[in-house]
Amino acid sequence: MPAKTKKARKPKDPRAAELRALGERIRVHRKHRKVSQQKLAGELGLSIAYVSLIECGRRNPPYSRVVAIARALHVPAAKLVE
Protein backbone atom coordinates (compact mmCIF):
# COMPACT_ATOMS: atom_id res chain seq x y z
CA MET A 1 0.00 0.00 0.00
CA PRO A 2 1.49 3.38 -1.00
CA ALA A 3 2.24 5.88 1.72
CA LYS A 4 -0.17 8.79 2.02
CA THR A 5 1.19 12.12 0.99
CA LYS A 6 0.13 15.29 2.69
CA LYS A 7 -1.54 17.87 0.56
CA ALA A 8 0.25 21.16 0.48
CA ARG A 9 -1.80 23.79 2.25
CA LYS A 10 -2.37 27.13 0.67
CA PRO A 11 -0.32 29.78 2.39
CA LYS A 12 -2.46 32.10 4.50
CA ASP A 13 -3.35 35.33 2.79
CA PRO A 14 -1.54 38.12 4.64
CA ARG A 15 -4.61 40.29 4.09
CA ALA A 16 -6.99 37.80 5.70
CA ALA A 17 -7.37 39.70 8.98
CA GLU A 18 -7.98 42.97 7.14
CA LEU A 19 -10.57 41.37 4.87
CA ARG A 20 -12.37 39.87 7.88
CA ALA A 21 -12.36 43.29 9.57
CA LEU A 22 -13.74 44.96 6.43
CA GLY A 23 -16.46 42.33 6.20
CA GLU A 24 -17.35 42.74 9.85
CA ARG A 25 -17.64 46.53 9.47
CA ILE A 26 -19.90 46.06 6.44
CA ARG A 27 -22.06 43.59 8.39
CA VAL A 28 -22.32 45.91 11.41
CA HIS A 29 -23.42 48.88 9.27
CA ARG A 30 -25.82 46.71 7.25
CA LYS A 31 -27.49 45.33 10.36
CA HIS A 32 -27.59 48.78 11.99
CA ARG A 33 -29.55 50.00 8.95
CA LYS A 34 -31.73 46.86 9.14
CA VAL A 35 -30.84 45.87 5.57
CA SER A 36 -30.77 42.19 4.63
CA GLN A 37 -27.99 40.68 2.56
CA GLN A 38 -30.64 40.01 -0.09
CA LYS A 39 -31.69 43.67 -0.25
CA LEU A 40 -28.09 44.93 -0.29
CA ALA A 41 -27.16 42.46 -3.02
CA GLY A 42 -30.18 43.51 -5.08
CA GLU A 43 -29.33 47.20 -4.79
CA LEU A 44 -25.77 46.53 -5.93
CA GLY A 45 -26.53 43.98 -8.62
CA LEU A 46 -24.55 41.30 -6.76
CA SER A 47 -25.43 37.81 -5.64
CA ILE A 48 -26.36 37.19 -2.03
CA ALA A 49 -23.55 34.64 -1.86
CA TYR A 50 -20.98 37.25 -2.92
CA VAL A 51 -22.19 39.71 -0.26
CA SER A 52 -21.96 36.91 2.29
CA LEU A 53 -18.42 36.03 1.20
CA ILE A 54 -17.36 39.68 1.51
CA GLU A 55 -18.83 39.86 5.02
CA CYS A 56 -17.00 36.67 5.99
CA GLY A 57 -13.72 38.07 4.69
CA ARG A 58 -13.39 35.46 1.98
CA ARG A 59 -13.48 37.90 -0.94
CA ASN A 60 -11.40 40.98 -1.63
CA PRO A 61 -13.79 43.40 -3.32
CA PRO A 62 -12.38 46.16 -5.50
CA TYR A 63 -12.40 49.62 -3.96
CA SER A 64 -15.15 50.74 -6.35
CA ARG A 65 -17.38 48.00 -4.93
CA VAL A 66 -16.56 49.02 -1.35
CA VAL A 67 -17.57 52.58 -2.27
CA ALA A 68 -20.84 51.28 -3.78
CA ILE A 69 -21.55 49.28 -0.62
CA ALA A 70 -20.85 52.34 1.52
CA ARG A 71 -23.24 54.45 -0.56
CA ALA A 72 -25.94 51.79 -0.34
CA LEU A 73 -25.52 51.76 3.46
CA HIS A 74 -25.36 55.58 3.66
CA VAL A 75 -21.97 55.64 5.35
CA PRO A 76 -18.67 57.17 4.22
CA ALA A 77 -16.39 54.62 2.56
CA ALA A 78 -13.71 55.60 5.09
CA LYS A 79 -15.88 54.07 7.84
CA LEU A 80 -15.62 50.69 6.12
CA VAL A 81 -11.90 50.75 5.36
CA GLU A 82 -10.48 52.42 8.48
C-alpha positions as CSV (number, residue, x, y, z in Angstrom):
1,M,0.0,0.0,0.0
2,P,1.5,3.4,-1.0
3,A,2.2,5.9,1.7
4,K,-0.2,8.8,2.0
5,T,1.2,12.1,1.0
6,K,0.1,15.3,2.7
7,K,-1.5,17.9,0.6
8,A,0.3,21.2,0.5
9,R,-1.8,23.8,2.2
10,K,-2.4,27.1,0.7
11,P,-0.3,29.8,2.4
12,K,-2.5,32.1,4.5
13,D,-3.3,35.3,2.8
14,P,-1.5,38.1,4.6
15,R,-4.6,40.3,4.1
16,A,-7.0,37.8,5.7
17,A,-7.4,39.7,9.0
18,E,-8.0,43.0,7.1
19,L,-10.6,41.4,4.9
20,R,-12.4,39.9,7.9
21,A,-12.4,43.3,9.6
22,L,-13.7,45.0,6.4
23,G,-16.5,42.3,6.2
24,E,-17.4,42.7,9.8
25,R,-17.6,46.5,9.5
26,I,-19.9,46.1,6.4
27,R,-22.1,43.6,8.4
28,V,-22.3,45.9,11.4
29,H,-23.4,48.9,9.3
30,R,-25.8,46.7,7.3
31,K,-27.5,45.3,10.4
32,H,-27.6,48.8,12.0
33,R,-29.6,50.0,8.9
34,K,-31.7,46.9,9.1
35,V,-30.8,45.9,5.6
36,S,-30.8,42.2,4.6
37,Q,-28.0,40.7,2.6
38,Q,-30.6,40.0,-0.1
39,K,-31.7,43.7,-0.3
40,L,-28.1,44.9,-0.3
41,A,-27.2,42.5,-3.0
42,G,-30.2,43.5,-5.1
43,E,-29.3,47.2,-4.8
44,L,-25.8,46.5,-5.9
45,G,-26.5,44.0,-8.6
46,L,-24.6,41.3,-6.8
47,S,-25.4,37.8,-5.6
48,I,-26.4,37.2,-2.0
49,A,-23.6,34.6,-1.9
50,Y,-21.0,37.3,-2.9
51,V,-22.2,39.7,-0.3
52,S,-22.0,36.9,2.3
53,L,-18.4,36.0,1.2
54,I,-17.4,39.7,1.5
55,E,-18.8,39.9,5.0
56,C,-17.0,36.7,6.0
57,G,-13.7,38.1,4.7
58,R,-13.4,35.5,2.0
59,R,-13.5,37.9,-0.9
60,N,-11.4,41.0,-1.6
61,P,-13.8,43.4,-3.3
62,P,-12.4,46.2,-5.5
63,Y,-12.4,49.6,-4.0
64,S,-15.1,50.7,-6.3
65,R,-17.4,48.0,-4.9
66,V,-16.6,49.0,-1.4
67,V,-17.6,52.6,-2.3
68,A,-20.8,51.3,-3.8
69,I,-21.5,49.3,-0.6
70,A,-20.8,52.3,1.5
71,R,-23.2,54.4,-0.6
72,A,-25.9,51.8,-0.3
73,L,-25.5,51.8,3.5
74,H,-25.4,55.6,3.7
75,V,-22.0,55.6,5.3
76,P,-18.7,57.2,4.2
77,A,-16.4,54.6,2.6
78,A,-13.7,55.6,5.1
79,K,-15.9,54.1,7.8
80,L,-15.6,50.7,6.1
81,V,-11.9,50.7,5.4
82,E,-10.5,52.4,8.5
